[in-house]
Amino acid sequence: MTTLTATPEPTLPTETRKKEKGLPWGSPAIYFVALVVIALMLAPIAYIVIGGFRTNSQITVDPAGFPNPWNVANYLDVLSGSTFWQEVLNSTIVAVVTTLGVIALGLMASYVLARYRFRGRGVLYALFAAGLMFPITVAITPLYIVVRNLGLMNSLGGVILPQIAFALPTTIIILVPFLRAIPDEIEEAAFIDGCSRLGFFWRMVLRLSLPGVITVGILAFIASWNSYLLPLFLLNNDATFTLPLGVQAFSSQYSQDTAKVLAFTSLSMIPALVFFSLFERRIVGGLTGAVKG
C-alpha cells in the first residue's frame, strides 16, 4: 500500500515575508508624513491664490477666511493691464534665449570633455565642477561692472549672458555622463560609413543624449524664469522688467491693495508651476540617467 505524503510548501525568507506582509503602521505613517509635508508646501500657495479672489475689506476682517463672495475683479484688472503681459514677454524671451544658449554651449563643451582625450581635460572638468560652489550672489558686483562696461545695462541681453555662464557648470555635470555612456563602437561604425566628427555629433550624439538635453533645458528655463537678484541689479527700466522683478515693483506700487497684489503674484506663479508639472518626469528621468552614466 502506497502512502502519499504532502509536499511541504516552500518557505520564504524572513525578509521577503516581511516585505509582502508589511508593517501595519508603516504605510499610514509614511502617507501621513507625506500629506503633512505637502500641506505645508501648498498652504502658502493656496492662500495667495484664494486671497486674490477676496477684497481688501475681507482680508482685513478675516485674514485666513475664504472669499465671501468670490471676487474675480482683481485677476481681471491684472490681466487687462499691459504691465503684466510685458513682463511675461520679457521673462519668456530671457528664459528661452538662456535655455537655447545653455543647451548649445553646454552640449558642445560636454561632448569635448566626454569624447576627446587631451592634456588638461580633468582640470577643465574640475574647473566647471568648481563653478557649482560659486553662486551668482558672490559675483554680483563684478558682474555689474562687466555688464556696465559692455553697455548692456537695462537690456535683456545683460541678464541672458550671465545666466548662461552660471548655468553651464550644472549643464556640463549632467551631460558629460550621458555622452560618455555612448558606446565607442557606434562612433567607430559612423566613421567607417564616412561620417565626420561633426556629422556624428549632429546625427547621433544629439539623439542619444536627448533625455539629458531635455533635463538641462528644463532646469535652465525654470532657473531663468525665477531669477530675481540679477535682474534687480541690472534692470532699472520698467519696460525691461522680468516677472519676478515686476512682482516686487507691483507690490511696492499697490502696497495698500493687498488683494490685487495677491492676484498679481498668483498669476506670476502659474507659468513656472505648469511648466515644471508638465516636465517633472523628464527631469527625474534625465537625472537618473546621468547618475547611471
Solvent accessible surface area in square Angstrom, and as a share of the most:
residue,aa,sasa,rsa
1,M,236,1.05
2,T,115,0.67
3,T,108,0.63
4,L,168,0.84
5,T,118,0.69
6,A,99,0.77
7,T,119,0.69
8,P,114,0.72
9,E,146,0.65
10,P,123,0.77
11,T,126,0.73
12,L,78,0.39
13,P,84,0.53
14,T,77,0.45
15,E,127,0.57
16,T,48,0.28
17,R,128,0.47
18,K,135,0.57
19,K,167,0.71
20,E,124,0.56
21,K,181,0.77
22,G,34,0.33
23,L,106,0.53
24,P,116,0.73
25,W,167,0.59
26,G,13,0.12
27,S,64,0.41
28,P,81,0.51
29,A,46,0.35
30,I,121,0.62
31,Y,148,0.56
32,F,135,0.56
33,V,90,0.51
34,A,42,0.33
35,L,116,0.58
36,V,59,0.34
37,V,72,0.42
38,I,85,0.43
39,A,58,0.45
40,L,126,0.63
41,M,129,0.57
42,L,98,0.49
43,A,58,0.45
44,P,75,0.47
45,I,52,0.26
46,A,45,0.35
47,Y,98,0.37
48,I,39,0.20
49,V,56,0.32
50,I,43,0.22
51,G,2,0.02
52,G,0,0.00
53,F,48,0.20
54,R,5,0.02
55,T,45,0.26
56,N,58,0.30
57,S,73,0.47
58,Q,34,0.15
59,I,20,0.10
60,T,109,0.63
61,V,127,0.73
62,D,72,0.37
63,P,75,0.47
64,A,88,0.68
65,G,17,0.16
66,F,143,0.59
67,P,7,0.04
68,N,126,0.65
69,P,102,0.64
70,W,145,0.51
71,N,39,0.20
72,V,80,0.46
73,A,45,0.35
74,N,14,0.07
75,Y,22,0.09
76,L,104,0.52
77,D,72,0.38
78,V,8,0.05
79,L,65,0.33
80,S,94,0.61
81,G,29,0.28
82,S,94,0.61
83,T,76,0.44
84,F,11,0.04
85,W,131,0.46
86,Q,75,0.33
87,E,6,0.03
88,V,27,0.16
89,L,97,0.48
90,N,6,0.03
91,S,3,0.02
92,T,50,0.29
93,I,69,0.35
94,V,2,0.01
95,A,0,0.00
96,V,63,0.36
97,V,65,0.38
98,T,2,0.01
99,T,17,0.10
100,L,113,0.56
101,G,16,0.15
102,V,0,0.00
103,I,38,0.19
104,A,49,0.38
105,L,88,0.44
106,G,0,0.00
107,L,6,0.03
108,M,100,0.45
109,A,30,0.23
110,S,0,0.00
111,Y,14,0.05
112,V,63,0.36
113,L,2,0.01
114,A,12,0.09
115,R,36,0.13
116,Y,67,0.26
117,R,209,0.76
118,F,82,0.34
119,R,239,0.87
120,G,37,0.35
121,R,55,0.20
122,G,54,0.52
123,V,114,0.65
124,L,67,0.34
125,Y,53,0.20
126,A,56,0.43
127,L,120,0.60
128,F,51,0.21
129,A,32,0.25
130,A,29,0.22
131,G,25,0.24
132,L,92,0.46
133,M,140,0.63
134,F,116,0.48
135,P,73,0.46
136,I,42,0.22
137,T,82,0.48
138,V,102,0.58
139,A,27,0.21
140,I,17,0.08
141,T,85,0.49
142,P,73,0.46
143,L,28,0.14
144,Y,71,0.27
145,I,75,0.38
146,V,79,0.45
147,V,6,0.03
148,R,127,0.46
149,N,110,0.56
150,L,112,0.56
151,G,62,0.60
152,L,48,0.24
153,M,42,0.19
154,N,60,0.31
155,S,34,0.22
156,L,34,0.17
157,G,29,0.28
158,G,0,0.00
159,V,0,0.00
160,I,15,0.08
161,L,99,0.49
162,P,7,0.05
163,Q,17,0.07
164,I,18,0.09
165,A,56,0.44
166,F,67,0.28
167,A,22,0.17
168,L,31,0.15
169,P,13,0.08
170,T,55,0.32
171,T,4,0.02
172,I,0,0.00
173,I,49,0.25
174,I,13,0.07
175,L,0,0.00
176,V,0,0.00
177,P,26,0.16
178,F,26,0.11
179,L,0,0.00
180,R,117,0.43
181,A,62,0.48
182,I,9,0.05
183,P,65,0.41
184,D,85,0.44
185,E,120,0.54
186,I,56,0.28
187,E,19,0.09
188,E,100,0.45
189,A,51,0.39
190,A,15,0.11
191,F,69,0.29
192,I,145,0.74
193,D,124,0.64
194,G,67,0.64
195,C,24,0.14
196,S,68,0.44
197,R,122,0.44
198,L,118,0.59
199,G,16,0.16
200,F,0,0.00
201,F,12,0.05
202,W,149,0.52
203,R,157,0.57
204,M,62,0.28
205,V,0,0.00
206,L,49,0.24
207,R,186,0.68
208,L,78,0.39
209,S,0,0.00
210,L,91,0.45
211,P,60,0.38
212,G,0,0.00
213,V,17,0.09
214,I,41,0.21
215,T,0,0.00
216,V,3,0.02
217,G,7,0.07
218,I,7,0.04
219,L,58,0.29
220,A,7,0.06
221,F,31,0.13
222,I,28,0.14
223,A,66,0.51
224,S,10,0.07
225,W,14,0.05
226,N,81,0.41
227,S,24,0.15
228,Y,84,0.32
229,L,51,0.26
230,L,1,0.01
231,P,2,0.01
232,L,68,0.34
233,F,81,0.34
234,L,0,0.00
235,L,4,0.02
236,N,101,0.52
237,N,75,0.39
238,D,104,0.54
239,A,58,0.45
240,T,22,0.13
241,F,24,0.10
242,T,7,0.04
243,L,1,0.01
244,P,29,0.18
245,L,3,0.02
246,G,1,0.01
247,V,30,0.17
248,Q,80,0.35
249,A,32,0.25
250,F,22,0.09
251,S,37,0.24
252,S,72,0.47
253,Q,134,0.60
254,Y,77,0.29
255,S,70,0.45
256,Q,166,0.74
257,D,35,0.18
258,T,59,0.34
259,A,1,0.01
260,K,37,0.16
261,V,23,0.13
262,L,24,0.12
263,A,0,0.00
264,F,3,0.01
265,T,26,0.15
266,S,3,0.02
267,L,20,0.10
268,S,14,0.09
269,M,46,0.20
270,I,86,0.43
271,P,43,0.27
272,A,15,0.12
273,L,82,0.41
274,V,75,0.43
275,F,51,0.21
276,F,90,0.37
277,S,76,0.49
278,L,129,0.64
279,F,70,0.29
280,E,88,0.39
281,R,218,0.79
282,R,126,0.46
283,I,12,0.06
284,V,89,0.51
285,G,42,0.40
286,G,1,0.01
287,L,69,0.34
288,T,60,0.35
289,G,23,0.22
290,A,13,0.10
291,V,129,0.74
292,K,167,0.71
293,G,54,0.52
